[in-house]
C-alpha cells in the first residue's frame, strides 16, 4: 500500500486498503478522507487565485460511514472575499454525501513579532514510549501511523504521530492537508473505556490552526470527557516542533454495547 488514496480524475479518488477500520474493517477510517478534502479545497483555491490565503479553520460534519471504494469531492464558494473566503466541500460515495466540510481561508500577514501562546508545552517525542494503536483497534489505518504515547490515565494522554505513507499517491500535498489527514485519530489514542465495551464515534471534527505544521511529527495533547446522557468530547491541542499550532474538537455519540 503506497498511499491512502489514488486519484481517478479531477474530482474522484479511489480508497486503498490502507484506510481500513477502525470501528469496522469493512469501512473507511475517516481520518485520511478529511485530509483528502482539505487537499482538494486547497487545490481549488490555488486554481482560482494562487496561494494568497491560508486555511485557518475547517469543520467536518460526518454524515455516515463509507465503504473502501471510490469517493467524489465537489467544492463551492459560499463567501468570496479579498482577504477571507468561506468554501464548502462535499465528499460523497455513489451519489450519497458522507462528509460536508466548511473552511475559512484567511489572509497571510507577518505577525512573527507578535507570536506566542500560553498553552502548555507537551513532552518531546523522545520522552514518550512507542505505542501501537493496533493494540486496541482493528484495521490497517491505525497500523500505518507511527505513534509515541504517554497515557496519564484513560481519557488523558500525550501522543506524537506521523503517517508512514502519503495521503495521495504520486501527488504532493501541503503540510496542512497532511496534518488534517491525521487529526481524527485523536479520538482513539486514549479512550476512557475499551472500544469493545462502549462505542464512541465522533459525528464531527473542527480544527483551528494558527500555523502550518513544521516537520513530520504532530503532537496531540488529548483529553476525553464523557457526559451523563450519551454525549462525549475529545479535545486536543496540536503541536509541532515549534510548540502549539492549533486545536481539534470532536463531539462523540457514546453508546454502551
VENLINZI-V625824 format. One record per backbone hydrogen bond with DSSP energy under -1.0 kcal/mol. NH is the residue of the N-H (numbers start at 1). CO is the residue of the C=O. If there is no record, write none. Layout:
NH/CO ; NH/CO
This chain:
4/166 ; 5/167 ; 6/14 ; 8/12 ; 9/12 ; 13/71 ; 14/6 ; 15/69 ; 16/4 ; 19/16 ; 20/17 ; 21/27 ; 27/24 ; 28/66 ; 29/19 ; 34/30 ; 35/31 ; 36/32 ; 37/33 ; 38/34 ; 39/35 ; 40/36 ; 41/37 ; 42/38 ; 43/39 ; 44/40 ; 45/41 ; 46/42 ; 47/43 ; 48/44 ; 49/45 ; 50/46 ; 54/106 ; 56/104 ; 57/104 ; 58/207 ; 59/102 ; 60/205 ; 61/100 ; 62/203 ; 63/98 ; 64/98 ; 69/67 ; 71/13 ; 72/92 ; 73/11 ; 74/90 ; 76/88 ; 78/86 ; 79/86 ; 85/105 ; 86/79 ; 87/103 ; 88/76 ; 89/101 ; 90/74 ; 91/99 ; 92/72 ; 93/96 ; 96/93 ; 98/91 ; 99/91 ; 100/61 ; 101/89 ; 102/59 ; 103/87 ; 104/57 ; 105/85 ; 106/54 ; 107/83 ; 111/109 ; 114/111 ; 127/124 ; 128/125 ; 131/147 ; 135/132 ; 136/133 ; 137/133 ; 141/20 ; 144/141 ; 146/162 ; 148/160 ; 149/129 ; 150/158 ; 152/156 ; 153/156 ; 156/153 ; 157/222 ; 158/150 ; 159/220 ; 160/148 ; 161/218 ; 162/146 ; 164/144 ; 169/5 ; 171/168 ; 178/174 ; 179/175 ; 180/176 ; 181/177 ; 182/179 ; 183/179 ; 185/182 ; 186/183 ; 187/184 ; 188/185 ; 189/186 ; 197/194 ; 198/194 ; 199/255 ; 203/251 ; 205/60 ; 206/249 ; 207/58 ; 208/247 ; 209/56 ; 210/245 ; 218/161 ; 219/239 ; 220/159 ; 221/237 ; 222/157 ; 223/235 ; 224/155 ; 225/233 ; 227/231 ; 232/252 ; 233/225 ; 234/250 ; 235/223 ; 236/248 ; 237/221 ; 238/246 ; 239/219 ; 240/243 ; 243/240 ; 245/238 ; 246/238 ; 247/208 ; 248/236 ; 249/206 ; 250/234 ; 252/232 ; 253/201 ; 254/230 ; 255/199 ; 257/197
